[in-house]
């Protein structure tokens, strides 16, 4: 609870030199059905509103998440890191140290980009005349805030219930839920069934609540869904005893890639939008970067058919890409053959590898389409119900996937701790996992 309180407090401490009133006006103008507004709402959701406050925790733990994803991909394609990952705990600690160092550089770079954007704004957001000092000192503060959050997340992993980084992200998402509910309540005419003008009616509120619950249920089913492949253990006879022969299963999750494909797809839309915003005051004919970014910005606007089509295609592509990185059928088949396990009706070795690849392809295809459907739901919910994207983001997308996934994992860990606590009381010994000694 203390760590959560520290995190929420840091989300309201602004970087020195920011005019908060002008900043609020800027964010109100950017909110809405635009690419910039949607990306701003997504970033604000992940950081618990810290971006809109230009707080020292403005980047949250996103630099750490980005660094972790980068090294997870590099571990597959870079032989040095691949060999290091096979060294066990010592290799994992070295890679984790590289992730921390990369997080520092990413946080400082992203902090500089964010503050430079505020300083170059035409709304006089910066109250100091020394822009260089403002950007450098502000970026150092934001970097320190991100590293503090990373350290707090690691403390939850070591002394708490685990999943510290995910817990911090979930707290930031849930913190934005209360303002969204308050905004809907203020825009509702509780005396009218159908509503009038810009106000919702009681019937619309009931429909919104029912739709939200249906999306939560669908997300839970997709998150917990598995394709279980039966595995038979070979029997081994040692003396007069027979070992093995048990039947288990190999689970392949429907959403084994989690929210990574959505994050990758959203990141690709940031680039043309950032280029367009940074160069929109220059001549398009003299600036080829502005020409192509303007073309992309024009024909792939937020909510357009082209935007949705490319967005879904990117999610499906990155789902297959990330599934191929995280689950390797050849290594699983070799490991099964090494321990004498086999799939009934399938020969060990190459045939097992082909069978696993086939199952993985089918499961990933279904999971990718489900993931793409959840990702575009907030967009259509915003247009269908006429609500702000900050509110529509709770109907799907990364926010709902992360919240549901972390909540389910947290419930499972709590049940495991309670089970261990019962065993401790029965056996009069042992300690709960994660308890300080």
C-alpha positions as CSV (number, residue, x, y, z in Angstrom):
1,X,0.0,0.0,0.0
2,X,2.9,2.4,0.7
3,X,4.4,1.7,-2.7
4,X,1.0,2.4,-4.4
5,X,0.7,5.6,-2.3
6,X,4.2,6.8,-3.4
7,X,3.3,6.0,-7.0
8,X,0.0,8.0,-6.9
9,X,1.7,10.9,-5.2
10,X,4.4,11.1,-7.8
11,X,1.8,11.3,-10.6
12,X,0.7,14.7,-9.2
13,X,4.1,16.3,-8.7
14,X,4.8,18.3,-11.9
15,X,8.2,19.0,-13.5
16,X,9.3,22.6,-12.4
17,X,8.7,25.3,-15.0
18,X,5.3,24.1,-16.4
19,X,2.2,26.2,-16.6
20,X,-0.4,23.6,-15.4
21,X,-3.4,25.7,-16.5
22,X,-2.1,26.1,-20.1
23,X,-1.1,22.4,-20.1
24,X,-4.7,21.4,-19.2
25,X,-6.0,23.5,-22.0
26,X,-3.6,21.9,-24.4
27,X,-4.7,18.4,-23.4
28,X,-8.3,19.3,-23.7
29,X,-7.8,20.5,-27.3
30,X,-5.9,17.3,-28.2
31,X,-8.5,14.9,-26.7
32,X,-11.0,13.5,-29.2
33,X,-11.1,11.3,-32.2
34,X,-7.6,12.0,-33.6
35,X,-4.4,9.9,-33.7
36,X,-2.7,12.3,-31.3
37,X,-5.7,12.3,-29.0
38,X,-6.0,8.5,-28.9
39,X,-2.3,8.0,-28.3
40,X,-2.4,10.6,-25.6
41,X,-5.3,8.9,-23.9
42,X,-3.5,5.5,-24.1
43,X,-0.3,7.0,-22.6
44,X,-2.3,8.8,-19.9
45,X,-4.1,5.5,-19.1
46,X,-0.8,3.6,-18.6
47,X,0.7,6.3,-16.4
48,X,-2.4,7.0,-14.2
49,X,-2.8,10.6,-15.6
50,X,0.8,11.5,-15.0
51,X,1.4,12.6,-18.6
52,X,-1.5,15.2,-18.4
53,X,0.1,16.5,-15.2
54,X,3.6,16.6,-16.7
55,X,4.6,14.8,-13.5
56,X,8.0,13.3,-12.5
57,X,6.3,9.9,-13.0
58,X,5.1,11.0,-16.5
59,X,6.7,8.0,-18.3
60,X,5.7,5.5,-15.7
61,X,7.4,2.1,-16.2
62,X,7.0,2.2,-20.0
63,X,10.8,2.8,-20.7
64,X,11.4,-0.4,-18.6
65,X,8.7,-2.3,-20.6
66,X,10.3,-1.1,-23.9
67,X,13.8,-2.1,-22.8
68,X,12.5,-5.6,-21.7
69,X,10.8,-6.1,-25.1
70,X,13.9,-5.0,-26.9
71,X,16.2,-7.5,-25.1
72,X,13.6,-10.3,-25.4
73,X,13.7,-9.9,-29.2
74,X,17.5,-9.5,-29.2
75,X,18.0,-12.6,-27.2
76,X,16.5,-14.6,-30.1
77,X,18.5,-12.9,-32.9
78,X,21.8,-12.1,-31.1
79,X,23.9,-15.2,-30.4
80,X,25.8,-13.5,-27.5
81,X,22.6,-12.8,-25.6
82,X,21.2,-16.1,-26.6
83,X,24.2,-17.9,-25.1
84,X,23.9,-15.7,-22.0
85,X,20.3,-16.6,-21.5
86,X,21.2,-20.3,-21.3
87,X,23.6,-19.7,-18.4
88,X,20.8,-19.9,-15.9
89,X,20.3,-17.5,-13.0
90,X,23.7,-15.7,-13.5
91,X,22.9,-15.0,-17.2
92,X,19.4,-13.8,-16.4
93,X,20.9,-11.3,-13.9
94,X,23.3,-10.0,-16.5
95,X,20.6,-9.5,-19.1
96,X,18.5,-7.8,-16.4
97,X,21.3,-5.4,-15.7
98,X,21.5,-4.5,-19.4
99,X,17.8,-3.9,-19.3
100,X,18.2,-1.5,-16.4
101,X,21.0,0.4,-18.2
102,X,18.9,0.6,-21.4
103,X,15.9,1.9,-19.3
104,X,18.0,4.9,-18.2
105,X,18.8,6.0,-21.7
106,X,15.3,5.3,-23.0
107,X,13.7,7.3,-20.1
108,X,16.1,10.2,-20.6
109,X,15.5,10.3,-24.4
110,X,11.7,10.0,-24.1
111,X,11.6,12.6,-21.4
112,X,13.6,15.0,-23.5
113,X,11.3,14.4,-26.5
114,X,8.2,15.1,-24.3
115,X,9.6,18.2,-22.8
116,X,10.9,19.6,-26.1
117,X,7.4,19.1,-27.5
118,X,6.0,21.1,-24.6
119,X,8.6,23.8,-24.9
120,X,7.9,24.2,-28.7
121,X,4.2,24.4,-28.2
122,X,2.5,27.7,-29.2
123,X,0.5,27.8,-25.9
124,X,3.3,29.1,-23.7
125,X,3.5,26.1,-21.5
126,X,7.0,26.8,-20.1
127,X,7.4,29.6,-17.6
128,X,11.2,29.8,-17.9
129,X,13.2,31.4,-20.6
130,X,16.1,28.9,-20.4
131,X,14.7,26.1,-22.4
132,X,17.9,24.1,-22.4
133,X,18.0,23.9,-18.6
134,X,14.3,23.2,-18.5
135,X,14.6,20.2,-20.8
136,X,17.8,18.7,-19.3
137,X,16.8,19.1,-15.7
138,X,13.2,18.0,-16.4
139,X,14.4,14.9,-18.3
140,X,16.7,14.0,-15.4
141,X,13.7,14.2,-13.0
142,X,11.5,12.1,-15.3
143,X,14.3,9.6,-15.7
144,X,14.8,9.4,-11.9
145,X,11.0,8.9,-11.5
146,X,11.0,6.0,-14.0
147,X,14.0,4.4,-12.3
148,X,12.3,4.8,-8.9
149,X,9.2,3.1,-10.2
150,X,11.3,0.3,-11.6
151,X,12.9,-0.2,-8.2
152,X,9.6,-0.2,-6.4
153,X,8.3,-2.8,-8.8
154,X,11.3,-5.0,-8.1
155,X,10.7,-4.6,-4.3
156,X,7.1,-5.9,-4.9
157,X,8.6,-8.9,-6.7
158,X,11.2,-9.6,-4.0
159,X,9.2,-9.0,-0.8
160,X,5.6,-8.8,-2.0
161,X,3.2,-11.0,-4.0
162,X,5.1,-10.6,-7.3
163,X,4.4,-9.0,-10.7
164,X,5.5,-5.6,-9.4
165,X,5.8,-3.8,-12.7
166,X,2.5,-5.2,-13.9
167,X,0.9,-4.1,-10.6
168,X,2.1,-0.6,-11.0
169,X,0.7,-0.4,-14.6
170,X,-2.6,-1.8,-13.4
171,X,-2.8,0.7,-10.6
172,X,-2.3,3.5,-13.1
173,X,-5.1,2.1,-15.3
174,X,-7.5,1.6,-12.5
175,X,-6.8,5.1,-11.2
176,X,-8.2,6.6,-14.4
177,X,-11.4,4.5,-14.1
178,X,-13.0,6.7,-11.3
179,X,-12.7,10.0,-13.3
180,X,-14.2,8.2,-16.3
181,X,-17.2,7.1,-14.2
182,X,-17.6,10.6,-12.7
183,X,-17.5,12.1,-16.2
184,X,-20.2,9.7,-17.5
185,X,-22.4,10.4,-14.4
186,X,-22.1,14.2,-14.9
187,X,-23.1,13.8,-18.6
188,X,-26.1,11.7,-17.8
189,X,-29.7,12.9,-17.5
190,X,-31.0,10.5,-14.9
191,X,-34.6,11.6,-15.4
192,X,-34.8,10.8,-19.1
193,X,-34.7,7.2,-20.5
194,X,-33.3,8.3,-23.9
195,X,-31.4,11.5,-23.0
196,X,-31.2,14.7,-24.9
197,X,-28.4,16.6,-26.7
198,X,-25.0,15.8,-25.3
199,X,-26.4,14.0,-22.3
200,X,-26.9,10.3,-21.9
201,X,-30.1,8.7,-20.9
202,X,-30.7,5.9,-18.5
203,X,-31.2,3.4,-21.3
204,X,-27.8,4.4,-22.8
205,X,-26.1,4.0,-19.4
206,X,-27.6,0.5,-19.0
207,X,-26.3,-0.4,-22.5
208,X,-22.9,1.0,-21.7
209,X,-22.6,-1.0,-18.5
210,X,-23.8,-4.2,-20.2
211,X,-21.3,-3.7,-23.0
212,X,-18.5,-3.1,-20.6
213,X,-19.3,-6.3,-18.6
214,X,-19.5,-8.3,-21.8
215,X,-16.1,-7.1,-22.9
216,X,-14.6,-8.0,-19.5
217,X,-16.1,-11.5,-19.7
218,X,-14.8,-11.9,-23.3
219,X,-11.3,-10.7,-22.2
220,X,-11.3,-13.1,-19.3
221,X,-12.2,-16.0,-21.6
222,X,-9.5,-15.1,-24.1
223,X,-6.9,-14.6,-21.4
224,X,-7.6,-17.9,-19.7
225,X,-8.3,-19.9,-22.9
226,X,-5.8,-22.7,-23.7
227,X,-5.3,-25.4,-26.2
228,X,-4.2,-28.4,-24.1
229,X,-2.0,-30.9,-26.0
230,X,-1.9,-34.4,-24.2
231,X,1.5,-35.7,-23.3
232,X,2.3,-39.2,-22.2
233,X,5.3,-39.9,-20.1
234,X,7.4,-43.0,-20.9
235,X,7.5,-45.7,-18.3
236,X,10.9,-46.5,-16.8
237,X,11.6,-49.5,-14.7
238,X,14.3,-49.4,-12.0
239,X,14.6,-52.6,-10.0
240,X,11.1,-53.5,-8.9
241,X,9.6,-50.0,-9.3
242,X,8.0,-48.5,-12.3
243,X,8.4,-44.7,-12.8
244,X,6.5,-42.4,-15.2
245,X,3.6,-43.4,-17.3
246,X,1.6,-40.4,-16.2
247,X,-0.5,-38.4,-18.6
248,X,-0.1,-34.6,-18.6
249,X,-0.8,-31.8,-21.0
250,X,1.1,-29.0,-22.7
251,X,-0.9,-25.7,-22.5
252,X,-0.8,-23.3,-25.4
253,X,-2.5,-20.1,-24.5
254,X,-5.0,-18.4,-26.9
255,X,-3.5,-15.1,-25.9
256,X,0.1,-16.1,-25.2
257,X,1.4,-12.9,-26.7
258,X,-0.6,-10.7,-24.3
259,X,-0.7,-7.0,-25.3
260,X,2.7,-6.9,-27.1
261,X,1.3,-6.9,-30.7
262,X,-1.1,-4.0,-29.8
263,X,1.8,-2.0,-28.4
264,X,4.0,-2.6,-31.5
265,X,1.1,-1.6,-33.8
266,X,0.4,1.6,-31.9
267,X,4.1,2.5,-31.9
268,X,4.2,2.4,-35.7
269,X,1.4,4.9,-35.9
270,X,3.3,7.3,-33.6
271,X,6.1,7.8,-36.1
272,X,4.2,9.5,-39.0
273,X,2.0,11.5,-36.5
274,X,5.1,12.8,-34.7
275,X,6.8,13.7,-38.0
276,X,3.7,15.5,-39.2
277,X,3.4,17.4,-35.9
278,X,7.1,18.4,-35.9
279,X,7.2,19.5,-39.5
280,X,3.7,20.8,-40.2
281,X,4.9,24.5,-40.4
282,X,7.4,23.8,-43.2
283,X,6.8,23.6,-47.0
284,X,5.8,20.0,-48.0
285,X,7.5,20.3,-51.4
286,X,10.8,21.1,-49.8
287,X,10.5,18.5,-47.0
288,X,10.0,14.9,-48.3
289,X,9.6,13.7,-44.7
290,X,6.6,16.0,-44.2
291,X,5.2,15.0,-47.6
292,X,5.1,11.3,-46.8
293,X,4.0,11.8,-43.2
294,X,1.2,14.1,-44.4
295,X,0.1,11.5,-46.9
296,X,-0.1,8.8,-44.2
297,X,-1.7,11.2,-41.8
298,X,-4.4,12.1,-44.4
299,X,-5.3,8.6,-45.6
300,X,-4.9,6.8,-42.3
301,X,-6.7,9.1,-39.9
302,X,-7.9,7.7,-36.6
303,X,-11.1,5.7,-37.1
304,X,-10.9,5.6,-40.9
305,X,-11.2,2.3,-42.9
306,X,-7.5,2.4,-43.9
307,X,-6.4,3.0,-40.3
308,X,-8.5,0.1,-39.0
309,X,-7.3,-2.2,-41.8
310,X,-3.6,-1.5,-41.3
311,X,-4.0,-1.6,-37.5
312,X,-5.6,-5.0,-37.6
313,X,-3.0,-6.3,-40.1
314,X,-0.2,-5.1,-37.9
315,X,-1.7,-6.8,-34.8
316,X,-2.0,-10.1,-36.6
317,X,1.5,-9.9,-38.0
318,X,3.1,-9.0,-34.6
319,X,1.0,-11.8,-33.0
320,X,2.7,-14.4,-35.2
321,X,6.1,-12.7,-34.9
322,X,6.0,-12.6,-31.1
323,X,4.5,-16.1,-30.8
324,X,7.4,-17.5,-32.9
325,X,9.8,-15.8,-30.4
326,X,8.2,-17.0,-27.2
327,X,7.3,-20.5,-28.2
328,X,9.8,-22.6,-30.2
329,X,8.3,-26.0,-31.4
330,X,11.8,-27.4,-32.2
331,X,13.1,-26.8,-28.7
332,X,10.0,-28.2,-27.1
333,X,10.1,-31.3,-29.3
334,X,13.8,-31.9,-28.5
335,X,13.1,-31.4,-24.7
336,X,10.2,-33.9,-24.8
337,X,12.3,-36.5,-26.7
338,X,15.1,-36.0,-24.2
339,X,12.9,-36.7,-21.2
340,X,11.1,-39.6,-22.9
341,X,7.8,-37.8,-23.3
342,X,5.6,-38.0,-26.4
343,X,2.3,-37.0,-27.8
344,X,0.0,-40.0,-28.3
345,X,-0.2,-40.9,-32.0
346,X,2.7,-38.6,-32.9
347,X,6.3,-39.8,-33.4
348,X,8.9,-38.0,-31.2
349,X,11.3,-35.6,-33.0
350,X,10.5,-34.0,-36.3
351,X,6.8,-35.1,-36.5
352,X,6.2,-33.7,-33.0
353,X,7.8,-30.4,-34.1
354,X,5.5,-30.2,-37.2
355,X,2.5,-31.0,-35.1
356,X,3.3,-28.3,-32.5
357,X,3.9,-25.8,-35.4
358,X,0.5,-26.6,-36.8
359,X,-1.3,-26.2,-33.5
360,X,0.6,-23.0,-32.7
361,X,-0.4,-21.5,-36.1
362,X,-4.1,-22.3,-35.6
363,X,-4.2,-21.1,-32.0
364,X,-2.2,-17.9,-32.9
365,X,-4.6,-17.1,-35.7
366,X,-7.6,-17.3,-33.5
367,X,-5.9,-15.4,-30.7
368,X,-4.7,-12.7,-33.1
369,X,-8.2,-12.0,-34.5
370,X,-9.6,-11.9,-30.9
371,X,-6.8,-9.5,-29.9
372,X,-7.4,-7.3,-32.9
373,X,-11.2,-7.3,-32.1
374,X,-10.5,-6.2,-28.5
375,X,-8.0,-3.5,-29.8
376,X,-10.5,-1.8,-32.1
377,X,-13.5,-2.0,-29.7
378,X,-12.6,1.3,-28.0
379,X,-12.5,3.1,-31.3
380,X,-16.0,2.0,-32.3
381,X,-17.3,2.4,-28.8
382,X,-16.2,6.0,-28.8
383,X,-18.1,6.6,-32.1
384,X,-21.2,4.5,-31.2
385,X,-21.8,5.9,-27.7
386,X,-20.4,9.4,-28.4
387,X,-18.0,9.2,-25.5
388,X,-14.4,10.5,-25.1
389,X,-11.6,8.1,-26.0
390,X,-10.4,8.3,-22.4
391,X,-13.6,6.6,-21.3
392,X,-13.9,4.3,-24.4
393,X,-10.4,2.9,-23.6
394,X,-11.9,0.9,-20.7
395,X,-14.1,-1.1,-23.2
396,X,-11.1,-2.9,-24.6
397,X,-7.5,-2.4,-25.9
398,X,-4.4,-2.7,-23.8
399,X,-5.9,-1.2,-20.7
400,X,-8.6,-3.9,-20.3
401,X,-6.2,-6.7,-21.3
402,X,-3.5,-5.7,-18.8
403,X,-6.0,-5.1,-16.0
404,X,-7.8,-8.4,-16.5
405,X,-4.5,-10.4,-16.9
406,X,-2.9,-8.9,-13.8
407,X,-6.0,-9.3,-11.8
408,X,-6.4,-12.9,-12.7
409,X,-2.7,-13.6,-11.9
410,X,-3.0,-11.7,-8.6
411,X,-6.0,-13.8,-7.6
412,X,-4.1,-17.0,-8.5
413,X,-1.1,-15.9,-6.4
414,X,-3.3,-15.0,-3.4
415,X,-4.9,-18.4,-3.6
416,X,-1.5,-20.0,-3.6
417,X,-0.4,-18.0,-0.6
418,X,-3.6,-18.9,1.3
419,X,-3.0,-22.5,0.5
420,X,0.5,-22.4,1.8
421,X,-0.7,-20.5,4.9
422,X,-3.1,-23.4,5.6
423,X,-0.3,-25.9,5.2
424,X,1.8,-23.8,7.5
425,X,-0.9,-23.9,10.2
426,X,-1.3,-27.6,9.8
427,X,2.4,-28.6,9.8
428,X,3.5,-25.9,12.3
429,X,6.4,-24.9,10.1
430,X,7.3,-23.1,6.9
431,X,6.8,-19.5,5.8
432,X,4.8,-17.8,3.2
433,X,6.6,-17.2,0.0
434,X,7.6,-13.5,-0.2
435,X,7.5,-13.0,3.6
436,X,10.5,-11.2,5.1
437,X,12.7,-13.4,7.2
